[in-house]
Amino acid sequence: MSDWVDWMRLGVTSYTFRWAVGGDSRFGDSFRPKRAVDAFGLVDRVSKLGLEVLQIADNMNIKLTAPNYRKLRETAEARGIALQLGTCGIDKAVVKRYAEIAELLGVSLLNVYAAERQPIGEVVERIRGFLPELRDQQLALTLENEDSGIYACHELAEILRRVDDPLVGACVDTMNSTVILEHPFDTVRVLAPYAMCFHLKDFIIRRTSVSGFSIEGVPVGTGMLNVKAVLDMARGTGREPDILLEQFMGRRVDEETTLEEEARWVRTGARFVRSLLSDV
């Protein structure tokens, strides 16, 4: 396994290309592109964007043959791209299965998010039970503030404080916790001291009726999120987490328009964040 790096790397997760890889079944979406992008295709896209990290999340099928795992690892390494994994569930079976895949791919970080709420003490003890295997592989485990608001940021921080191990940290998503009315700066402030990676999303809030508002994703750098302030807060902790672009973009009128706009959003966000990181 590769050692943990000490600089901010820029990359994406597979949710950044949620339409290109085949839609998002969690929301009952039936979108299926004529030619869905697989993991090898994502490595190619990340390389062409000049990015350094690809986190393959649970919106993609990562069940490959052993030779194809080796081939994917070799392809990413040849292009200077660090692979990471992400999935749903904080339990032994999930972590064990993905740790095995991580070893085949040379992955040094596994991101997980809760599927259901459980007492904090039980989650702490369960994660402590993962530690021998994580240490054996030097595999970092991050807990994400997922988009159902199962745990508030201060609860995730409490879990991480009590686990108290350098291989266990936070994946800080700048948009997910708005579902429980957490301000992104609060989420970042509380979790940044534990952060190993960020899912950097941007958004706008619109009033849609007399009685309601909507929160919509936009390309990173074009919305209401002060991205520079987020990066400054992250650096202010003395850590150097990976910065991974993500985006919530709705379907457009047809497949071609949807995929073209998705790709444009990614390019826009990558240029913007790269310009901020280069000024640091």
N, C-alpha and C positions, 0 to 999 in steps of 0.2 A: 504494500500500500504506500502511496505517496505521502510525504510529510505535509502537515498543514502549512499553508502559505502565510506570509506576513504582509500581503498587500491586497488591496481591493481589486478583485477581478470582476469583469463585466460579462454577463451571459444571459441566458434565457431558460425558462422551463418549457416543457412540452405544452403547457396550457397557453403559452404565448401564441402557439399555432393551433389552437383548439379546433378551428374549422378545417385547416389543411390536413390534420391527422384523422379527421372523421367525426367532428361534432362533439357534443357533450351529453352522454346518455343520462347523466345524473338529473338533467332537467327535462328528460323525456324528448330530447331532440332527435329528429329523424334524418338530419342532414348527413349525407354520405357523398363525398366528392368522387368523381369518376376514378381518380387515381390518388388515393390517400397516401400521405407522406409517412414512411416508416422511420425507424430509429436511424438507419443509415442516411436517409434523406434529410433528417434533422441535423445530423452531424455536418452534412454538406452545406446546409443553409447557415448554420452557426459559423462555419469556416468562412463562407463568402461574406458574412457580415463583419468578419474580423474580430469575433468574440472569443472568449476563453473557456466558458463553462456551459454545459448543457445538463440540466436536471430533468431526467425522464420521469414523469409523474404517472399517476394511475389512470390517466386518460388515454394511455397507449398500451398496447399489448407488448410486453417485454419477455414473453415466453419464447425463447429461442433454443436452438440446438447448441450443444457445447461448442462445436466449431464456429457457429455464427456469433456466439458470445465472444470468442477469441477474435474473430474477424472484426466485430464492432469495436472492441478494445483497441486493436491494432490500428484501425482506421482513425479513431479519435486521437490516439497518441501521435500518429503520424502528422496530424493537423494541429497538434498542440492544444487539444480541447480536453478539459477535465470533465469526466462524466460523474454525475450524481444520480441518486434515485429518490423517488418520493412515492408515498402510498398512504392509504387510510388504515388506521388501526394501531393502537398502542397495546399490543399483546404479543405473547411469546411466539405464537405460530407465525404471525406476520413478520416480526423482526428476524426470526430464524430463516424464513424463506428468502427474504430480501438480502440478508447477510450472505447467503450462499450465492445469490446472483451478483452481489457487490464484489465478492472475491473473484468471480469469473471475469468481471468487467474492470477490475482494478479501481473500483469506486471507493472513495474515502469518506463519503457523507451520505447518510440515509435520512431523509426528512419524512416525518410521520405527523398525522393529525388525528384527533380523537373522532371516533365514530359515535360515541355515546358518552354521557356524563357519568363518571364514577367518582367516589370519594378521593380527595387529593392524596390522602395517606396511602390508599391502595395503589394509585398510579405511581407514587414515589417508590414503593416497595417493588412493584413490577419492573420499573426501569432499573432499579438497583440489581435486580436479577439478570438483566441483560449485560451488565458491565463486564463479566468475565469474557464473554464472546466478543464484545466490542473491543476490549483491550487486546485480545488475541489477534484480531484483524486490524487493529488501529482504525476502526470504523467509527466516525463521529455520528451521533444521533441528534437530530434537531426536532423540536416540538414546534408546530406551527399554530398560530392563532387562526383556526379555520373559519370558513364563511357561514357557519351556522351559529356561531357565538356560544359554543358549548362551554368554553372557559374564557373568562375575562383575562386581560393581560396580567393583572396582578396575581391571578390564580396560577397562571403558567409560570410566572416568576417565582411564586412560592414553591411550586414543584421543583423547578431548577435549583433554587436555593437549597432545598432540602436534599436533593440528590447530590449536589456539590461534587461534580466530577468534570474534569476538563474535556472529556469526550462527549458530554451531553450539553447541548445548548439550545438556542432558540432560532427558529426561522420566522422572521418578522414580516408579516404581510401588511402593507400600508393601507389596504382598502377593506380587508375582510371584516375587521371588527367594527366597522361602521354599522353593521347589522345590529349591534347592541349599543349603538350610539357612543362608542368610544371615539374620541378625536384621534386621528392618526398620530399626532404629536404625543399624545398620552401613551398610545400603544408603543411607539418607538422609544420614548423616554424610559418606560418601565422595562422593556425587553432588550433594548440595545446592549446593556451590560453583559448579556448572555448570548448575543447574536453571533451566529456563524454564517448566516446568509439572510438576505432580504428578498422578498417577492415585491418588487417595486411596481405598483399599479397607480394610475392616476384616474381622476374622476371629476365629474361635475354634479352639482345638486340643482335640480330644477323644480319649481313649483308646477305641478301638473293639473291641479284642480283646487277648488275652494278648500277641500279637506285633506289634500295630500301632496307629497313630494316624490320625486324619483331620484335615485342615485345611479348615474350611468358612467361606464368606463369611457375613457378617451385616451389617445396616445400619450405616453409619458412625456411630461413637459408642457402639455397644452391645457391642462386642467387646473383644479383648485389646490392640488398638492404642491407645497413648497419643497421641491425635490432637493434643492441645495441645502435647505435646513435639515432635511432628513439625513443626508449624507454627512453633514457637519455633526449632527447628534451622534451618528454611528461612530465617526472617527473620534469624537470627544471622549469615548469610553476607553480609548487605547486599543480597541480591537480593529481588525481589518476584514469584515465579513464580505463574502461574495455578494455582488449586486446583480440580481436576476430579474430581468424584465418579465412582467406578466401583463395581461390585459383582458378586460371583459368587453368584447365587441359583439353586438348583436348581428344576426344574419342580415344580409342585404337582399336586393331584389332577385338575384340569381347567383349561381355558384361562382361564375367568373368574377363578378363584382365583389362578392364576399371575400374570395381568396386574394384578389388584388389589393383590396383595402386592408385586409389583415396584414399582408406583407408590407404595405406602406406604413402602417402603424408601427410595426417593429423597427423599420428603418428610421422613422422619425424619432422614436424613443431612444434607440441606440446612439444616434448622432447627438441627441441632447445630453444624455447622461455621460457619454464619452467626453463631451466638451467640459462638463463640470469636473470630472475626475482629472482631466488634464490640467485644470487650473489649481489643483490641490498641491 
